[in-house]
């Protein structure tokens, strides 16, 4: 399956993967992450159930704390 993530094409994403599965696949922590799918924010409460589709465009933002 093909996805565009933060402007880069990814062609090796398993079909039927969820947002949570994608974060695991990319080895990203689930905490302090915001995900936008096709210009809409994906609520964290749906990461485990939101199934991605071929051609989806995602922006993944990792928040870093500091002072």
N, C-alpha and C positions, 0 to 999 in steps of 0.2 A: 504494500500500500504506500502511496506517496502523500507526504505532508510537507507543508512549508512551515518551518519553525524559526521564528526570529529572522525571517528573510532568507533562510537557507533551505534548499530542497533535501528531503530525506526520503530515500527509496526503499529502505530496509525495515519499515515498520510493519509488524504483524497485523494482519486483518482482524478486525473485531476488538482491537485494543481500547482500553478505557484511558481516561486522562491519568488516573493513578498508575495504570500499567505503563503508560508512556513515561511518566516521571521516573518510575523504577528502571525502565529500559534505558533512559538517558542518564541514569545514576544521579538524579537530582533529589534533594531532600524535599519532603512534602511540606515541612514547616516553612513559613515565611516565603511562600510562593504564590504568585497570582498568575492565573492562566486566562487568556482571552482567546476565544475560538470564533473565527469569522466575525470579528468586531463585537462580540458579546462576551462579557465576563462569565466564566464558569464558576458557580458557587463551590466552595470547598466541600460542602456537604454532598455534592454530586460527583466528585472526582472518581469514586468507585463505580458509579453507574453510567457516567457519560461516555458513550461509545463514540469513538472518532470515525470519520468517514474519509474515503479516498479524496484527496484534494483539499481537505481542510487546511485553513491558514491559522496558525497559532502564534501567539506572543506569550512567552514565558518570562516572567520577571521574578528575580530572586532578591528579596529585601535583605539588606545588611544593616545591622544595628551599629550604633556608634555615637560619639558625642562631638 
